[in-house]
Amino acid sequence: MGATLAFEVALRLQDVDRLEHVFLAAARPPWEAPDGATAFSVERAAARASALSGELSERAREILLEDLALLASYPGRRPEGQLKVPATILYSNDDPVVAAIDSARWASWCSAEPRLVELSGVGHLFHRASLDVLAVVQSTLSPLTPIHTATPASA
């Protein structure tokens, strides 16, 4: 849900010169089905969240499920390159919720090719345990520090 929220905020701030970069992580892009229905399924997401519940407290799991229900009401957007600012897409090569190829599809919502950053062996909630995420953000915002980029393998 965080990536979708970041995307929507970025769309609103990019034209008023209040945004230089956006980071999107561990999420599918805001796909809209041809009939206008969202491709997001609370049932599928809840099942996947249940698989992660060992990592979450009961209250955190409740909040996650509430967030998923809110996300289910999001109408989605067509992949038309709306995001004009540079983007970094972070994903884990062993994410049980969002496949690397799904993360890479964010490129269709970006007007310029986004930077894809693969994190290894950190699962879905990698922002909680991976210092690599902080390093990616710091190096992206401080361009003198190089970062490793990757291209996800096809599923």
C-alpha positions as CSV (number, residue, x, y, z in Angstrom):
1,M,0.0,0.0,0.0
2,G,2.9,2.3,0.7
3,A,4.1,2.3,-2.9
4,T,0.6,3.2,-4.2
5,L,0.3,6.0,-1.7
6,A,3.8,7.3,-2.6
7,F,2.8,7.1,-6.3
8,E,-0.3,9.1,-5.8
9,V,1.4,11.7,-3.6
10,A,4.2,12.0,-6.3
11,L,1.7,12.6,-9.0
12,R,0.3,15.5,-7.1
13,L,3.7,17.1,-6.1
14,Q,5.7,16.6,-9.3
15,D,4.1,19.5,-11.2
16,V,4.7,22.0,-8.5
17,D,8.5,21.3,-8.2
18,R,8.2,19.8,-4.7
19,L,9.5,16.4,-5.6
20,E,12.8,15.2,-7.0
21,H,12.6,11.4,-6.7
22,V,10.2,8.7,-5.6
23,F,11.0,5.3,-4.1
24,L,8.5,2.4,-4.7
25,A,9.1,-0.9,-2.9
26,A,7.6,-4.4,-2.6
27,A,4.4,-3.6,-4.5
28,R,2.7,-4.2,-7.8
29,P,1.9,-1.1,-9.9
30,P,-1.6,0.5,-9.7
31,W,-3.0,-1.6,-12.5
32,E,-6.5,-1.0,-13.8
33,A,-8.4,-3.8,-15.5
34,P,-10.0,-3.0,-18.8
35,D,-13.5,-3.1,-17.3
36,G,-12.4,-0.5,-14.7
37,A,-12.2,-2.9,-11.8
38,T,-9.1,-3.1,-9.8
39,A,-6.9,-6.1,-10.3
40,F,-6.2,-6.2,-6.5
41,S,-7.9,-8.9,-4.5
42,V,-8.3,-8.5,-0.8
43,E,-8.8,-12.3,-0.5
44,R,-5.5,-13.1,-2.2
45,A,-3.6,-10.4,-0.3
46,A,-5.1,-11.5,3.0
47,A,-4.0,-15.0,2.3
48,R,-0.5,-13.8,1.6
49,A,-0.5,-11.5,4.7
50,S,-1.5,-14.6,6.7
51,A,1.7,-16.3,5.5
52,L,3.6,-13.3,6.9
53,S,1.7,-13.2,10.2
54,G,4.5,-15.0,12.0
55,E,6.5,-11.8,11.4
56,L,3.8,-9.5,12.6
57,S,2.1,-8.8,15.9
58,E,-1.6,-9.4,16.1
59,R,-2.3,-5.6,16.0
60,A,0.1,-5.1,13.1
61,R,-1.7,-7.9,11.2
62,E,-5.1,-6.2,11.9
63,I,-3.7,-2.9,10.6
64,L,-2.4,-4.6,7.5
65,L,-5.7,-6.2,6.8
66,E,-7.4,-2.8,7.2
67,D,-4.9,-1.3,4.8
68,L,-5.6,-4.1,2.3
69,A,-9.3,-3.4,2.5
70,L,-8.6,0.3,1.8
71,L,-6.3,-0.6,-1.1
72,A,-9.1,-2.8,-2.6
73,S,-11.2,0.4,-3.1
74,Y,-8.4,2.1,-5.0
75,P,-9.5,2.3,-8.7
76,G,-6.0,1.9,-10.2
77,R,-4.5,3.8,-13.1
78,R,-3.7,2.9,-16.6
79,P,0.1,2.5,-17.4
80,E,0.5,5.7,-19.2
81,G,3.9,7.1,-17.9
82,Q,2.2,9.6,-15.6
83,L,5.2,9.7,-13.1
84,K,7.6,12.4,-14.5
85,V,10.2,12.4,-11.7
86,P,12.9,9.8,-11.4
87,A,11.9,6.6,-9.6
88,T,13.7,3.8,-7.8
89,I,11.9,0.5,-7.6
90,L,13.1,-1.8,-4.8
91,Y,12.2,-5.4,-4.7
92,S,13.4,-8.6,-3.1
93,N,14.4,-11.7,-5.2
94,D,12.6,-13.9,-2.7
95,D,9.5,-11.8,-1.9
96,P,6.6,-14.2,-1.4
97,V,4.0,-11.5,-2.0
98,V,5.3,-9.5,-5.0
99,A,7.3,-11.2,-7.7
100,A,10.3,-9.2,-9.1
101,I,8.7,-9.1,-12.5
102,D,5.6,-7.4,-11.0
103,S,7.8,-4.8,-9.4
104,A,9.5,-4.2,-12.7
105,R,6.1,-3.4,-14.3
106,W,6.2,0.0,-12.5
107,A,8.2,1.2,-15.5
108,S,5.0,1.5,-17.5
109,W,3.8,4.1,-15.1
110,C,7.0,6.1,-15.3
111,S,7.8,8.6,-18.1
112,A,11.6,7.7,-17.8
113,E,13.1,4.3,-17.1
114,P,13.1,3.7,-13.3
115,R,16.1,2.4,-11.5
116,L,15.5,-1.2,-10.4
117,V,17.2,-2.4,-7.3
118,E,17.2,-6.0,-6.3
119,L,17.7,-7.0,-2.7
120,S,18.7,-10.6,-2.0
121,G,17.1,-12.9,0.6
122,V,15.1,-10.2,2.5
123,G,11.5,-11.3,1.8
124,H,8.6,-8.9,1.5
125,L,9.0,-6.7,4.6
126,F,12.6,-5.9,3.8
127,H,12.4,-2.3,4.9
128,R,12.3,-3.6,8.5
129,A,15.6,-5.5,8.4
130,S,17.7,-4.5,5.5
131,L,20.3,-1.8,5.9
132,D,20.6,-2.0,2.1
133,V,17.4,0.0,1.8
134,L,18.9,2.9,3.7
135,A,22.0,2.7,1.6
136,V,20.0,2.8,-1.7
137,V,18.1,5.9,-0.5
138,Q,21.2,7.6,0.7
139,S,23.1,6.9,-2.5
140,T,20.2,7.9,-4.7
141,L,19.8,11.2,-3.0
142,S,23.6,11.7,-2.9
143,P,24.6,10.8,-6.4
144,L,28.3,10.5,-5.6
145,T,27.8,7.1,-4.1
146,P,27.1,4.3,-6.7
147,I,24.5,1.6,-6.1
148,H,23.9,-1.8,-7.6
149,T,21.0,-2.0,-10.0
150,A,19.5,-5.1,-11.5
151,T,17.0,-6.4,-14.1
152,P,14.6,-9.0,-12.7
153,A,14.4,-12.3,-14.4
154,S,11.2,-13.2,-16.2
155,A,8.7,-15.3,-14.3
